[in-house]
Amino acid sequence: MVVEEEWEPEPKKTPDFSMKGIPPVAGKIFRSIAVIFVILIIFSIMFGSIFVSIGAGEVGVKFNQFGGVQEDELGEGLHIVPPWVTVTKYSVRSETYTMSGVIGEGQVSGDDQIKALTVEGLTLGLDITVRYKLVPDEVSSVHQNLGTNYAEKIIRPTIRSSIREVVSSKTALQVYGEQRELVAGEMLTNIANALESDGIIVEEVLVRNVVLPTKVAEAIEAKLQADQEAQRMIFVKQREQLEAERKIIEANGIANATIAEAYGEAEALRIINEQLAKNPDLINYKYIQMLQGQEIQTMLVPTDQGIILDAGNN
């Protein structure tokens, strides 16, 4: 008879979380860290997250419920802040503010073109784009003084007033014509100086479009066309004058070369005549040199020169 033994499952082993082998001091430290971590989680659940991530091109402004805005901004990366501190993020990248007459092109959906009077009293419409950015170390001041809507509170009115101030000292032709870049540079200086104390850097001002009254635009276009034609005629005249000067220089060069050649030939003849006067037989010698190496069967010579070649020599 076979007796079956009753099988009993082995009891499950529970993990041993005891700190055996760990020094008491280290154990206390670990327990303290765990308690702090649990407390932070509880505070995070009750009052909001204590972990704040600041993205690229951003800074965070801290507002302490017990002390107000703090001057030290948070840079890029992950930060741990107390639950009673809220963080507002600001971009410190280059931003643009556009005021345009084209609907949907600027910050304002409707017609937002700047109207400005010139020194002649003409009304111009200008489409303007301003590129700017916040100074990272002064964002807390911007947050405290202006708030997140700082563009509408300070940048927009500053642009409008500065543009009108500059245009009021210019003629319509200066704003519309070739001096537009110079006018834009003056606008940049005015706007930058006005916003510098608010922690805002103005990088560029673009005058994208200038709208003139119809008759004024036609008159300016006619004047610009006339100026271009005058410039073209001046260029043609200068080119013809340069060509005439070139021909004069070339003719003088040829004349000087001819004179020099004539002087050279005259000087050569003078030297030859002097040598012939001293030695009349020199001409016969030169004549003989010229005939050397040539096959001559018949030769005519002056009768008064006598025989200059040996006839018996074949």
TORKOL-4160 file (C-alpha; in steps of 0.2 Angstrom, whole numbers, padded with zeros to 4 digits, m for minus):
314
<pt num="1" X="0000" Y="0000" Z="0000"/>
<pt num="2" X="0007" Y="0017" Z="m0006"/>
<pt num="3" X="0005" Y="0031" Z="0006"/>
<pt num="4" X="0004" Y="0048" Z="m0003"/>
<pt num="5" X="0012" Y="0062" Z="0006"/>
<pt num="6" X="0002" Y="0079" Z="0007"/>
<pt num="7" X="0011" Y="0093" Z="m0002"/>
<pt num="8" X="0011" Y="0110" Z="0005"/>
<pt num="9" X="0017" Y="0125" Z="m0005"/>
<pt num="10" X="0032" Y="0135" Z="0001"/>
<pt num="11" X="0027" Y="0151" Z="0009"/>
<pt num="12" X="0031" Y="0167" Z="m0001"/>
<pt num="13" X="0046" Y="0177" Z="0004"/>
<pt num="14" X="0043" Y="0195" Z="0007"/>
<pt num="15" X="0057" Y="0207" Z="0003"/>
<pt num="16" X="0067" Y="0212" Z="0017"/>
<pt num="17" X="0067" Y="0231" Z="0018"/>
<pt num="18" X="0076" Y="0231" Z="0034"/>
<pt num="19" X="0092" Y="0241" Z="0035"/>
<pt num="20" X="0103" Y="0227" Z="0041"/>
<pt num="21" X="0121" Y="0231" Z="0038"/>
<pt num="22" X="0118" Y="0249" Z="0036"/>
<pt num="23" X="0126" Y="0261" Z="0048"/>
<pt num="24" X="0113" Y="0270" Z="0059"/>
<pt num="25" X="0118" Y="0287" Z="0054"/>
<pt num="26" X="0115" Y="0282" Z="0035"/>
<pt num="27" X="0099" Y="0275" Z="0040"/>
<pt num="28" X="0093" Y="0291" Z="0048"/>
<pt num="29" X="0098" Y="0301" Z="0033"/>
<pt num="30" X="0089" Y="0289" Z="0021"/>
<pt num="31" X="0073" Y="0290" Z="0032"/>
<pt num="32" X="0074" Y="0309" Z="0032"/>
<pt num="33" X="0076" Y="0310" Z="0013"/>
<pt num="34" X="0061" Y="0299" Z="0011"/>
<pt num="35" X="0051" Y="0309" Z="0023"/>
<pt num="36" X="0055" Y="0325" Z="0014"/>
<pt num="37" X="0051" Y="0318" Z="m0003"/>
<pt num="38" X="0034" Y="0312" Z="0004"/>
<pt num="39" X="0030" Y="0329" Z="0011"/>
<pt num="40" X="0035" Y="0337" Z="m0006"/>
<pt num="41" X="0023" Y="0325" Z="m0015"/>
<pt num="42" X="0009" Y="0330" Z="m0003"/>
<pt num="43" X="0012" Y="0348" Z="m0005"/>
<pt num="44" X="0013" Y="0346" Z="m0024"/>
<pt num="45" X="m0004" Y="0338" Z="m0024"/>
<pt num="46" X="m0012" Y="0350" Z="m0012"/>
<pt num="47" X="m0004" Y="0367" Z="m0019"/>
<pt num="48" X="0002" Y="0362" Z="m0036"/>
<pt num="49" X="0017" Y="0356" Z="m0044"/>
<pt num="50" X="0034" Y="0361" Z="m0036"/>
<pt num="51" X="0043" Y="0356" Z="m0052"/>
<pt num="52" X="0045" Y="0369" Z="m0065"/>
<pt num="53" X="0053" Y="0367" Z="m0082"/>
<pt num="54" X="0059" Y="0382" Z="m0091"/>
<pt num="55" X="0061" Y="0380" Z="m0110"/>
<pt num="56" X="0074" Y="0385" Z="m0122"/>
<pt num="57" X="0074" Y="0404" Z="m0125"/>
<pt num="58" X="0064" Y="0407" Z="m0109"/>
<pt num="59" X="0066" Y="0414" Z="m0092"/>
<pt num="60" X="0055" Y="0411" Z="m0077"/>
<pt num="61" X="0049" Y="0425" Z="m0065"/>
<pt num="62" X="0046" Y="0420" Z="m0047"/>
<pt num="63" X="0032" Y="0427" Z="m0037"/>
<pt num="64" X="0032" Y="0423" Z="m0019"/>
<pt num="65" X="0015" Y="0424" Z="m0010"/>
<pt num="66" X="0024" Y="0431" Z="0005"/>
<pt num="67" X="0036" Y="0442" Z="m0003"/>
<pt num="68" X="0031" Y="0447" Z="m0020"/>
<pt num="69" X="0041" Y="0447" Z="m0036"/>
<pt num="70" X="0059" Y="0440" Z="m0034"/>
<pt num="71" X="0073" Y="0447" Z="m0044"/>
<pt num="72" X="0082" Y="0431" Z="m0047"/>
<pt num="73" X="0075" Y="0424" Z="m0063"/>
<pt num="74" X="0075" Y="0405" Z="m0067"/>
<pt num="75" X="0085" Y="0400" Z="m0082"/>
<pt num="76" X="0083" Y="0386" Z="m0094"/>
<pt num="77" X="0080" Y="0368" Z="m0087"/>
<pt num="78" X="0071" Y="0360" Z="m0073"/>
<pt num="79" X="0069" Y="0369" Z="m0056"/>
<pt num="80" X="0061" Y="0365" Z="m0039"/>
<pt num="81" X="0052" Y="0379" Z="m0031"/>
<pt num="82" X="0042" Y="0380" Z="m0015"/>
<pt num="83" X="0023" Y="0377" Z="m0017"/>
<pt num="84" X="0020" Y="0396" Z="m0012"/>
<pt num="85" X="0030" Y="0402" Z="m0026"/>
<pt num="86" X="0022" Y="0404" Z="m0044"/>
<pt num="87" X="0032" Y="0405" Z="m0059"/>
<pt num="88" X="0028" Y="0415" Z="m0075"/>
<pt num="89" X="0038" Y="0411" Z="m0091"/>
<pt num="90" X="0044" Y="0424" Z="m0103"/>
<pt num="91" X="0052" Y="0423" Z="m0120"/>
<pt num="92" X="0069" Y="0431" Z="m0122"/>
<pt num="93" X="0070" Y="0427" Z="m0140"/>
<pt num="94" X="0068" Y="0440" Z="m0154"/>
<pt num="95" X="0050" Y="0445" Z="m0156"/>
<pt num="96" X="0041" Y="0456" Z="m0169"/>
<pt num="97" X="0028" Y="0468" Z="m0167"/>
<pt num="98" X="0019" Y="0473" Z="m0184"/>
<pt num="99" X="0007" Y="0487" Z="m0187"/>
<pt num="100" X="0000" Y="0486" Z="m0205"/>
<pt num="101" X="m0014" Y="0491" Z="m0216"/>
<pt num="102" X="m0016" Y="0473" Z="m0222"/>
<pt num="103" X="m0029" Y="0464" Z="m0212"/>
<pt num="104" X="m0023" Y="0449" Z="m0202"/>
<pt num="105" X="m0004" Y="0454" Z="m0205"/>
<pt num="106" X="m0001" Y="0462" Z="m0188"/>
<pt num="107" X="m0005" Y="0460" Z="m0170"/>
<pt num="108" X="m0021" Y="0469" Z="m0173"/>
<pt num="109" X="m0033" Y="0460" Z="m0185"/>
<pt num="110" X="m0040" Y="0476" Z="m0193"/>
<pt num="111" X="m0032" Y="0491" Z="m0202"/>
<pt num="112" X="m0018" Y="0495" Z="m0190"/>
<pt num="113" X="m0007" Y="0506" Z="m0201"/>
<pt num="114" X="0001" Y="0521" Z="m0193"/>
<pt num="115" X="m0004" Y="0538" Z="m0199"/>
<pt num="116" X="0009" Y="0552" Z="m0198"/>
<pt num="117" X="0010" Y="0570" Z="m0204"/>
<pt num="118" X="0026" Y="0576" Z="m0214"/>
<pt num="119" X="0034" Y="0592" Z="m0212"/>
<pt num="120" X="0023" Y="0598" Z="m0227"/>
<pt num="121" X="0008" Y="0593" Z="m0218"/>
<pt num="122" X="0004" Y="0578" Z="m0229"/>
<pt num="123" X="m0003" Y="0562" Z="m0221"/>
<pt num="124" X="0007" Y="0546" Z="m0224"/>
<pt num="125" X="0002" Y="0528" Z="m0220"/>
<pt num="126" X="0016" Y="0517" Z="m0214"/>
<pt num="127" X="0017" Y="0498" Z="m0212"/>
<pt num="128" X="0030" Y="0496" Z="m0198"/>
<pt num="129" X="0038" Y="0480" Z="m0191"/>
<pt num="130" X="0049" Y="0481" Z="m0175"/>
<pt num="131" X="0060" Y="0467" Z="m0170"/>
<pt num="132" X="0064" Y="0467" Z="m0151"/>
<pt num="133" X="0068" Y="0456" Z="m0136"/>
<pt num="134" X="0068" Y="0456" Z="m0117"/>
<pt num="135" X="0084" Y="0458" Z="m0107"/>
<pt num="136" X="0085" Y="0442" Z="m0098"/>
<pt num="137" X="0091" Y="0449" Z="m0081"/>
<pt num="138" X="0077" Y="0462" Z="m0081"/>
<pt num="139" X="0062" Y="0451" Z="m0085"/>
<pt num="140" X="0057" Y="0452" Z="m0067"/>
<pt num="141" X="0056" Y="0471" Z="m0068"/>
<pt num="142" X="0045" Y="0469" Z="m0084"/>
<pt num="143" X="0034" Y="0457" Z="m0075"/>
<pt num="144" X="0032" Y="0468" Z="m0060"/>
<pt num="145" X="0029" Y="0485" Z="m0069"/>
<pt num="146" X="0021" Y="0480" Z="m0085"/>
<pt num="147" X="0015" Y="0462" Z="m0084"/>
<pt num="148" X="0013" Y="0449" Z="m0097"/>
<pt num="149" X="0004" Y="0460" Z="m0109"/>
<pt num="150" X="0019" Y="0472" Z="m0110"/>
<pt num="151" X="0019" Y="0473" Z="m0129"/>
<pt num="152" X="0002" Y="0481" Z="m0129"/>
<pt num="153" X="0006" Y="0492" Z="m0114"/>
<pt num="154" X="0023" Y="0499" Z="m0119"/>
<pt num="155" X="0029" Y="0493" Z="m0136"/>
<pt num="156" X="0014" Y="0498" Z="m0146"/>
<pt num="157" X="0012" Y="0516" Z="m0140"/>
<pt num="158" X="0031" Y="0519" Z="m0140"/>
<pt num="159" X="0032" Y="0514" Z="m0158"/>
<pt num="160" X="0017" Y="0525" Z="m0164"/>
<pt num="161" X="0024" Y="0540" Z="m0155"/>
<pt num="162" X="0042" Y="0538" Z="m0161"/>
<pt num="163" X="0037" Y="0535" Z="m0179"/>
<pt num="164" X="0026" Y="0551" Z="m0179"/>
<pt num="165" X="0039" Y="0561" Z="m0171"/>
<pt num="166" X="0052" Y="0556" Z="m0184"/>
<pt num="167" X="0040" Y="0558" Z="m0199"/>
<pt num="168" X="0035" Y="0575" Z="m0193"/>
<pt num="169" X="0053" Y="0582" Z="m0197"/>
<pt num="170" X="0054" Y="0574" Z="m0214"/>
<pt num="171" X="0047" Y="0577" Z="m0231"/>
<pt num="172" X="0036" Y="0565" Z="m0240"/>
<pt num="173" X="0050" Y="0562" Z="m0253"/>
<pt num="174" X="0063" Y="0558" Z="m0239"/>
<pt num="175" X="0051" Y="0545" Z="m0231"/>
<pt num="176" X="0045" Y="0537" Z="m0248"/>
<pt num="177" X="0061" Y="0539" Z="m0258"/>
<pt num="178" X="0079" Y="0534" Z="m0257"/>
<pt num="179" X="0082" Y="0540" Z="m0239"/>
<pt num="180" X="0069" Y="0528" Z="m0232"/>
<pt num="181" X="0083" Y="0517" Z="m0224"/>
<pt num="182" X="0090" Y="0533" Z="m0216"/>
<pt num="183" X="0073" Y="0537" Z="m0209"/>
<pt num="184" X="0071" Y="0519" Z="m0203"/>
<pt num="185" X="0088" Y="0521" Z="m0194"/>
<pt num="186" X="0082" Y="0537" Z="m0185"/>
<pt num="187" X="0066" Y="0528" Z="m0180"/>
<pt num="188" X="0076" Y="0513" Z="m0173"/>
<pt num="189" X="0086" Y="0525" Z="m0162"/>
<pt num="190" X="0071" Y="0534" Z="m0155"/>
<pt num="191" X="0062" Y="0518" Z="m0151"/>
<pt num="192" X="0077" Y="0510" Z="m0143"/>
<pt num="193" X="0081" Y="0525" Z="m0132"/>
<pt num="194" X="0062" Y="0525" Z="m0126"/>
<pt num="195" X="0062" Y="0507" Z="m0122"/>
<pt num="196" X="0079" Y="0504" Z="m0115"/>
<pt num="197" X="0074" Y="0509" Z="m0097"/>
<pt num="198" X="0060" Y="0496" Z="m0098"/>
<pt num="199" X="0071" Y="0481" Z="m0101"/>
<pt num="200" X="0068" Y="0480" Z="m0119"/>
<pt num="201" X="0081" Y="0479" Z="m0133"/>
<pt num="202" X="0075" Y="0485" Z="m0150"/>
<pt num="203" X="0085" Y="0477" Z="m0164"/>
<pt num="204" X="0078" Y="0483" Z="m0180"/>
<pt num="205" X="0064" Y="0494" Z="m0188"/>
<pt num="206" X="0057" Y="0490" Z="m0205"/>
<pt num="207" X="0047" Y="0502" Z="m0215"/>
<pt num="208" X="0038" Y="0490" Z="m0226"/>
<pt num="209" X="0027" Y="0501" Z="m0235"/>
<pt num="210" X="0023" Y="0520" Z="m0237"/>
<pt num="211" X="0006" Y="0525" Z="m0243"/>
<pt num="212" X="0005" Y="0543" Z="m0250"/>
<pt num="213" X="m0010" Y="0553" Z="m0256"/>
<pt num="214" X="m0013" Y="0549" Z="m0275"/>
<pt num="215" X="m0008" Y="0566" Z="m0282"/>
<pt num="216" X="0007" Y="0567" Z="m0271"/>
<pt num="217" X="0012" Y="0549" Z="m0276"/>
<pt num="218" X="0011" Y="0553" Z="m0294"/>
<pt num="219" X="0021" Y="0569" Z="m0292"/>
<pt num="220" X="0035" Y="0560" Z="m0282"/>
<pt num="221" X="0035" Y="0546" Z="m0295"/>
<pt num="222" X="0037" Y="0559" Z="m0309"/>
<pt num="223" X="0051" Y="0568" Z="m0300"/>
<pt num="224" X="0060" Y="0552" Z="m0296"/>
<pt num="225" X="0059" Y="0547" Z="m0314"/>
<pt num="226" X="0066" Y="0564" Z="m0319"/>
<pt num="227" X="0080" Y="0562" Z="m0307"/>
<pt num="228" X="0084" Y="0545" Z="m0314"/>
<pt num="229" X="0084" Y="0552" Z="m0332"/>
<pt num="230" X="0095" Y="0566" Z="m0326"/>
<pt num="231" X="0107" Y="0554" Z="m0318"/>
<pt num="232" X="0107" Y="0543" Z="m0334"/>
<pt num="233" X="0111" Y="0559" Z="m0345"/>
<pt num="234" X="0125" Y="0563" Z="m0333"/>
<pt num="235" X="0132" Y="0546" Z="m0334"/>
<pt num="236" X="0131" Y="0546" Z="m0353"/>
<pt num="237" X="0140" Y="0563" Z="m0353"/>
<pt num="238" X="0154" Y="0557" Z="m0342"/>
<pt num="239" X="0156" Y="0542" Z="m0353"/>
<pt num="240" X="0157" Y="0552" Z="m0369"/>
<pt num="241" X="0169" Y="0564" Z="m0360"/>
<pt num="242" X="0180" Y="0550" Z="m0354"/>
<pt num="243" X="0180" Y="0542" Z="m0372"/>
<pt num="244" X="0185" Y="0559" Z="m0379"/>
<pt num="245" X="0199" Y="0561" Z="m0367"/>
<pt num="246" X="0205" Y="0543" Z="m0371"/>
<pt num="247" X="0206" Y="0547" Z="m0389"/>
<pt num="248" X="0215" Y="0563" Z="m0386"/>
<pt num="249" X="0228" Y="0554" Z="m0375"/>
<pt num="250" X="0229" Y="0540" Z="m0389"/>
<pt num="251" X="0232" Y="0554" Z="m0402"/>
<pt num="252" X="0245" Y="0562" Z="m0392"/>
<pt num="253" X="0254" Y="0546" Z="m0389"/>
<pt num="254" X="0254" Y="0542" Z="m0408"/>
<pt num="255" X="0260" Y="0560" Z="m0411"/>
<pt num="256" X="0274" Y="0559" Z="m0398"/>
<pt num="257" X="0279" Y="0542" Z="m0405"/>
<pt num="258" X="0280" Y="0549" Z="m0423"/>
<pt num="259" X="0290" Y="0564" Z="m0417"/>
<pt num="260" X="0302" Y="0553" Z="m0407"/>
<pt num="261" X="0304" Y="0541" Z="m0422"/>
<pt num="262" X="0308" Y="0556" Z="m0433"/>
<pt num="263" X="0320" Y="0563" Z="m0421"/>
<pt num="264" X="0328" Y="0546" Z="m0420"/>
<pt num="265" X="0329" Y="0545" Z="m0439"/>
<pt num="266" X="0336" Y="0562" Z="m0441"/>
<pt num="267" X="0349" Y="0559" Z="m0427"/>
<pt num="268" X="0354" Y="0543" Z="m0436"/>
<pt num="269" X="0356" Y="0552" Z="m0453"/>
<pt num="270" X="0367" Y="0565" Z="m0445"/>
<pt num="271" X="0378" Y="0552" Z="m0437"/>
<pt num="272" X="0380" Y="0543" Z="m0454"/>
<pt num="273" X="0384" Y="0560" Z="m0463"/>
<pt num="274" X="0397" Y="0564" Z="m0450"/>
<pt num="275" X="0405" Y="0547" Z="m0453"/>
<pt num="276" X="0404" Y="0548" Z="m0472"/>
<pt num="277" X="0412" Y="0565" Z="m0471"/>
<pt num="278" X="0427" Y="0558" Z="m0461"/>
<pt num="279" X="0428" Y="0542" Z="m0471"/>
<pt num="280" X="0421" Y="0542" Z="m0489"/>
<pt num="281" X="0425" Y="0524" Z="m0492"/>
<pt num="282" X="0413" Y="0519" Z="m0479"/>
<pt num="283" X="0399" Y="0518" Z="m0491"/>
<pt num="284" X="0409" Y="0506" Z="m0502"/>
<pt num="285" X="0412" Y="0495" Z="m0487"/>
<pt num="286" X="0393" Y="0495" Z="m0483"/>
<pt num="287" X="0389" Y="0491" Z="m0501"/>
<pt num="288" X="0401" Y="0476" Z="m0501"/>
<pt num="289" X="0393" Y="0470" Z="m0485"/>
<pt num="290" X="0376" Y="0470" Z="m0492"/>
<pt num="291" X="0382" Y="0460" Z="m0507"/>
<pt num="292" X="0390" Y="0446" Z="m0498"/>
<pt num="293" X="0381" Y="0430" Z="m0499"/>
<pt num="294" X="0371" Y="0435" Z="m0514"/>
<pt num="295" X="0372" Y="0427" Z="m0531"/>
<pt num="296" X="0375" Y="0441" Z="m0543"/>
<pt num="297" X="0379" Y="0439" Z="m0562"/>
<pt num="298" X="0378" Y="0457" Z="m0568"/>
<pt num="299" X="0381" Y="0473" Z="m0557"/>
<pt num="300" X="0380" Y="0491" Z="m0562"/>
<pt num="301" X="0392" Y="0503" Z="m0553"/>
<pt num="302" X="0395" Y="0521" Z="m0554"/>
<pt num="303" X="0409" Y="0524" Z="m0567"/>
<pt num="304" X="0418" Y="0536" Z="m0555"/>
<pt num="305" X="0420" Y="0522" Z="m0542"/>
<pt num="306" X="0432" Y="0511" Z="m0551"/>
<pt num="307" X="0432" Y="0492" Z="m0549"/>
<pt num="308" X="0427" Y="0487" Z="m0532"/>
<pt num="309" X="0426" Y="0469" Z="m0535"/>
<pt num="310" X="0440" Y="0457" Z="m0541"/>
<pt num="311" X="0433" Y="0451" Z="m0558"/>
<pt num="312" X="0445" Y="0437" Z="m0559"/>
<pt num="313" X="0438" Y="0429" Z="m0543"/>
<pt num="314" X="0425" Y="0416" Z="m0548"/>
